[in-house]
Amino acid sequence: MTVLMDAGISRGIGGDIGPKNIAGHEGKTVTHGLDGLRQRLADPWRMGARFAR
């Protein structure tokens, strides 16, 4: 990881929880992600991640 950071390359992660089914709409999904986002990103931040997509 240090080699990448020394080269100016930032590490990022996907911050969402993933797709969940929409009630009453079979086959349709929505991506969840804002609930608990701060807590989910704390560990990756400590490990060097600097952005989320």
Secondary structure, DSSP 8 states (H G I E B T S, - for coil): -HHHHHTT--EEE----EEEE-TTSTT-EEEE-STTHHHHHHHHHHTTEEEE-
